[in-house]
C-alpha cells in the first residue's frame, strides 16, 4: 500500500516542500526498510526511531518491505523532522489513518521511541511556507514549536504531543486546539535588559562614541588598557539601540530557529541579539559553514551586535572573512552541491589593548613594548578591515574618584530616546530613495548617498583635507568620516554638517595615527 504525506525541509533560512511517500508490502523473508531521496545520516537513522515509535504506540508492524521516498530527490535531506511523516505513512499503510486525510496538512516532527514528539528546527520558516503555499488546512508539528510557528498567524498551527494524538486528530476522534500567541505581550516581556549604561562609571567620551555608533549604525572599536570597562560598555550597547520591529524580529527568529538556538517554547527573538564569540573561533564558526551550511555568529548577530573582544588575538583568516558581511550585510556560503545566502547585517563592536602588554596609554603602569612590537600587534588587524570600522575610540584608565563616584550615570533609556529620534530622521531622509536594497541608517550609505547627503562647507573641507594628508587616510576612511559626521549632525538636529561635526568624527579615527612613545 502507498501513502503520501507533505512535509518540509530547510535550505538556509527558508523552508521548501518535501513529499514523503511510504510504500509498504508484506514480505516473507529478508524484510528491508529503505529511504531514498538523498537522505543524510539523521534521516537514514529515522527507520529505527520510527519503527520503535509505531510499535510502542500500540500498532504492530508485520514483516514487511518498507520504502520511503523523499522528493525532490536532488536536494539532500537532513534532520529528524521527517520522522512523524514517515511514521504516519506507516500508520496509513496499516489502515490506522485514511491515506487521503494526510494530504490536508503539512506535517513535521521528530519522534522518540515511545511515540512522543520532540521539537525540530526552523518551525517559523515552515509556518511561513504553509501560508505561502495556501493549499493546506494547517501545520501539524510538536507542541514545543507551536508558539514559534503561530507567530505567522492563528488558526492553522496544530500542536501535538504524540504520534497517536495526531492519528486521533486526523481520524476526527480527537480535538487539537490551534496555537495562539500575543505578539505585543511577547515584546513587552522580552524587552527587558539586566544591564544599564547608568552602571558605568566615567568614560563619558566612550559613551558618546557608542551613542554616535548606535544612532548611525556604525561599527566601533574600543581601545584601552585591561580593566577600563571596554567589555562592560559593549554589553550595554544593545540597551541603547532602537527596539526591533516585528519584521526584524521575524527574520532574526528564523535564523536562530534554523540554527537550533531557540529555547523550548520560546516564540520570538524580541530583543536585539548580542553575540560574543571567543577569539579561538574558526572561520566556519564565525561566518557559517558545514557540509550542509549552517549560520555562523555573524548571522546569529543579524539585526543586533557582534562583539569581538581582544580583536588582535583572532586568527587573521577569521577576521578577513568579516569583510563581506560588513560590506554587504549578508554571507554567501558556497559548497559543491549548494550555495546558501544568510543575512548578516549587524553592528560590530570590537575591543583591543593599545599594545601587547596593554599599558601604552596607562598613566601609571609603564609600557615596555617597542614601536615595532606595537606595529606588529596592530598589524594583526588588516587595513581593509580597519577601514570598515567607522569609529576607533580610546577608553582610558579611570581615576580613583571616578570609580568611587556614587552618582549614577545617564540611563540607557535616555540615550536610546536620542538614538531613536536620530534614526527616525535618517529613515525620513532615505525613504524617497529608489534602491533595490533600502537604507535604514547613515552607515549603510553608498558613495552616491554620501555625495548627496554629506555636503560640507569650505571650512569643513579644509579640516578634512588636513586630516587626510596628515594621517594618510584612504578613500574609504574619508567616506566613513563623512558618514559619522552626518550622524553627529543628526544627533544635534542640524541639517548641515558643521566643522565641529567633522572635527569630532576625525577624533574617532585614533588607529589611523602613527604610534608615538
N, C-alpha and C positions, 0 to 999 in steps of 0.2 A: 504494500500500500504506500501511496505517496502523500506527503503533507507539505504545504508551503507556508512559510512564516516570513514576515517582513521585520528586519532588524536594521541596525545602523553601525557603521564603523567611523573611525576618526582619521582625518588627514589634515595635519596641522591643527588649527583650532576650529575647523569646520567638520561637520558630520556628512556622511553620504549614505545612501540607501544600500542595504545588503539584503538580498533574497536568500533565505535559508530553506533549502529543500532537503527533506528527510525521506529516504526510501527504506522500507523495512520488509524483508522477505524471510520467511521461516527457512531454517537450514537444519539438515540432519547432522552434518559433520562439518568440522572446521569453520565455526562461525567467525565473522570478522566485523569490525567497526572501522570504517574508512572515512576520513574527512578530506575533501578536495576543495580547491579554490584558493591556493596559496596560503594555507594556514601557518601561522607562526607557532612557536613552542607551546604557549599557553593554550592556544586553540586546539592543538593536537592532543594535549592532555585532558581536554574537556570530556572526552569519552568516558574516562574513569569517574570523574565527578558526576557526570550526567547519569550514568547507569546506576551508580550508588544512590543518587538522589531520587531517581524514579522508583527503585526497589524499596528504599526506606520510606517512601511516601505511600506505600501500600499497593503499588501496581507491579505485579510480577511481569518479567520480560522473558518470553520463551526463547529458546535457542534460535537466533536469527542473524541474518546478514544485514547490517545497517550501513547505508551510505549517506553521507551528509555532503551537500554541495553548497558552497558559499559563493554567490555571484554578486558583482562581476569577478571573474576568475583571474583577471590580470592585475588586481591590486592585492598586496599582501595584507592578510587579516591578522591582527594581534589583539591580545587581551582576552578576558574571560566573559565579556558581555554577550557572547553567543550561547552561553550555557543554557539559559532559560528558553530561548527559541528552539534549540535542539531538543531539549527535554520535552517541550510542548509538542514538538513534531512527533516524538516517540509516543507520547500520550494519545495524540490524534490517530496514529497508526494502530494503536491498541484499542481504539474505539472509545476512549475516555472522554474525548472532546470532539465535537463535529469539526471536520477539517475546514469547512467553509467559514466558520467564525474567526479563524486565525487571521484571515485577510483583512479584518476590520480594524486591527490595531497594529501599531509598531511596537515591538517588544524587545527590551534589553534586560540583562541582569546576569549576575554570577550566582551559582547555586553552591551551597555547602552539601556535605554528604548526607545530611538528614532532610534535605529538601528546602531548607530555609534560604532566603535570598540575601545576597551580600551586595554592597554598593559597587558602582562602576565609575569610570572616569568619563568626563565630557557630557554630563546629563543636560547642561544648559544648551550646548551645541546641538544635541539630539532633539531637544524640545523645539529648538528653532527650525530644525529640518522638518519636523512633523507639521508645524504651522506653514512652512513654505510649500510642502507637497500638497497639503489640504485634502488628501484622499482618504484619511483615516478618522475613525471616531475618537481616537485618543492615543496616548502613550502609556504603556504599562511598564513599570520599572520598579526597582527596590525602594522601599519606604524611606531609606536613608537619603536617597537622591531626590525625593519628591519636592521638598521646599525649593531646592535649586531650580528644578525643571519648571515649577509653577510660576517662576518669575515672568515667564513669557505669556502668562495668561491663565485664567481659571477655567475649570470645567473640562479639561481634556487630559489631565495628568492623573493617572490612577496608581497610587502607591500600594504595593503588595509586599507581604512578609514571607510567603511560602509558595511553593510550586502548586500545591493543591488549592490554595486560595485563588490563584489565577484560574485554575481549571474550573472551580466552582463559579467564579465570576463569568467566565466565557460560556458556561452552561446555563447561566441565568439562575443559579441556585444560591448565589451569594452576592451581596452588595459591597462595592468598594466606593467609598466616598471620595470624589475628586479632591485633590490637594488645593489649598488656598494659602496665599501669603499676603501680608500687608507690607508693601514696599516702603511706605512712609514710616511705619513703625520700625522696620529694619534699619533705615537710615538714622532715625533718632536714637536707636540703641547702640548702633555700631560706631557712630561718630563721636567717640569719647577717647581722649588720649590720656595716658597715665603720666605724661611729662608736659612741661610748660617752659617757655622762654624766661618766665619770671624767676625760675630757679637758677639761672646762670648769673654768676657774679661778674660784674665788669664786662669787658670785651665788647664795648659799645660799637667800636669800629667794625668788628667782625659781625655783630648783629645787623648793623646797617648793610653790610655787603650781602648777607644772607637775605635780608628783606628785598634788596635790589634783585638778587637772583630769583627769588620767588615771584616777584612782580613781573619779571620779563621772561621767566622760564629759562634762565641762563645756567650753564654748568659752572661750578665753582670749586676751587682748590684752596684748602686751608693749610697754611704753612706755619709751623711753630714748634718750639721745644716740647718734649714729652710733659704731660700733665697740665697743659694750658687750657684744656677744655675743648679740643677740636672734636673729639667723638661726642661729647655732651652736646655741643652745638648741632652736630649733624643729626643726632637722634631727635632733636626738637624741630628740625627743619620741616618735616611733614605737617606739623601743627600750624604753620603759617601759610600753607598752600591753600588755594581755593578748594572747596568741597567737590567731590566727584559728582558729575552729572549722572543721570540714570544710564545714558548711552555709554559713558566711560566705565561705569561700574559693571555693566553687562559684558563689555569687551574684556575688562580685567578679570572678571569672574570666569569667563570662558577659558582664558589662558591658565588660570590656577586650577580649574577643573580638569582640563586636559592633562595637566602635569600631575594630577593626583594630590594637589596641595590643599584641597578644601576640607575643612573639618566636617566630621559626620553631622548631618542635619543642618549645616550652615547653608543659607540660601544665597547670599550675595556678599561680594567684597565691597563694602560700602565706604571704606576709608582708603586713602592713597597708600599703596604698598610701599614698604621700606625694606630693601634687601641689602644685606651687608655680608658678602662672601669673604672667606678667609683668603689671605694672599697666596695660599698654596693651591688655589683652584686651577683647574686645567682650562684650556681654551674652549673645549667642548662643554664644560660645566658652565662657563660664563656665557657663551654665545648660543649654546644648544647643540645637539648632535645625537649620535647613535645610529644604529642600522636603520631603525625607523625613527627619524629625527624627533626629539622632544625639546620643548622650550628650555632655554637656559636662564641664568639670572637676569640678563638684560631684558628678556621678555616678561619674566615674573615681576620686574620692576616697572612694567609698562603703566603709564599714567601716574607714576609715583617717583620714588627716589632710589637710586643705586648708590650706595656709599662704599667707597673703596678706601679702607684705612691702610696706612703705610704703603702708599702708592708705588714708590720705587722698589718695594720688595716683591711685587708681582712679576712674574716672568715676562720678558719682553714680548714674546709671541702672543701672550694672553692679552696684554694691553693693546697690541696692534689690531686685534680683531674688534676693538671697540670703535674703530673709525667708521665702519659702515653704519651701525645703528646711531651713532652720534650725528652723522651727516644726513641719513635718510629716514630715521625713525622706524626702521624695520630691519629684520635679519632674513636673509635668504640662505637656507641650508640645502646644499645640493649633494645628492648621493647618486650612485649608479642607476638606480631604478626610480628615484623620486626627487623632486625639488619642492621644498615647502617653505613658504614665507611665514614669518611670525612678526607681529607688531612689537616694536621695541622703542617707543617714544617715552623717554624718561629724563629726569634731571639728574645729572651726575654730580655728586658731592664727593670729593676726594680729600684726603689728608696726608700730610707727609712732614717729616722733620726737615729743617733747613740744611742739615749736613749729616754725615754718617753718625756722628756722636750725638747730634741733636742740640748742641749747645751754642751754635753760631750766633743766635740772636738772644741768648740768655744773658741778662745783665750781671749775673752772679757767677755761674759756672763758666769756666774757661774752655773755649773750643780749641782743640789741638789738631784739627783737621787742616791739611794743606789745601791751597786753592785747586790743585789738580784732583785731589780726592773729592772735593766738593763738586767739581765739574763732572767727574765720572759718576758720582752719586746721582746728580740731577740729570745726567745724560741717559739714565735708565728710562726716562720718560722722553720719548722721541719728540722732535719739534712739531711734526704734523699733528700728533695727539695733543700736545700742549696748546697748539693754535686753536683746537676745537673746544678748549676750556675757556670760557669768556672772562671769568674773574679769578685772579690769584690774590689772596688776601693773607697778610701776616697776622698770626694770632700770638701776641706777646705774653710773656710770663706775668702773672698777676702779682701786684704788690700785696703786702700783708693787710693793709687797711681795706683793700678791695675784697679780699677773701672774707674778712670779718664783718663786712657791711651787712647790717640787719634789714635794711630797706629792700623789699623785693624789686626786681627789675620790671620792665614793661611786660604785660601779659601777651601770650600768643594771640589771643582773641583780638586785642587792639591792633597788633601788627597785621593780622590776617584781614581785618577790615580795610586797611590801606591797600593791601595786596589785591584784594577782590575788586576794589574801586579802580585800581590801575589796570587790572586785566579787562575790566568792562570797557575802559577807554580803548584798549587795543582791539578788542572784538568789534567795537563800532568802527574803528579805523579800517580794519581788514575785511569787513563784511561785504563791501561792494566789489572786492577783487574777484575776477573770474579766473579761478585756478582749478586745476584738476584735484589738487590736494589743498584744502583750506588752511589758512594760517590762524593760529589761536594766540600767539604771543610774539613779542619782538624777537626773541631768539630764533624763531622759525623763518624770519625774513630771508629772502634770497637777495641776490645782487640788485635786481630790478627794484624791489621794495626798499632796499637801503637807499638807492638813489632818489626814490620818490618821497620817502618819509623821514629821511635823516639829513635834510639840507642844513648847512651850518653857515654862520656868519664869517666874514673875513678874519675876525679876531680868533674865532674858534678854529678856523682852518690853519692859521699860523701856529696856534698852540699844538694842534695835532701834527703838523709837519715837523715841528721841532722834536716832538716825542718820537716820531717815526725815524728821523735821522739819528737821533741820539741813541736809541735802543735797537736800531736795526730791525724794526718790526716788519712782518710780512704783510702781504695784501689781505690775507685772512684776518690777521690781528687788527688791521685797520678797520675792517668791517665789524669786527667784534666790539671794538671801542665805540663805534658809532651806534651799534645796537644797544650797548649798555647805557650810553649817554641818552639815547631815546627813552629808555626805561626810567632813568633818573629824572628826566624832564617830565615824564608822565606822572611819576610819584609827586613831583612838585606842581602838578596840574598846569604845566607850561606847554603851550602849543609849539614853541620854538626851542631848539637845543641851544643853550647858552654856554659861554666859556666855562662857567663853574661846573656845568654838567660834563663837558669834555674833560676838564681837569680831574674830576672825581673818577671818571671812567678810566683815565690813564693810570691813576693810582692803583687800580685793580689789575695791573699787569706787572706785578712785582718780580716774577721769574724771568721777565724779559730784560732785567737789568743785570749788569756784569757783577760777578762775585768780587767783593772787596773785603779785605781783612785789615 
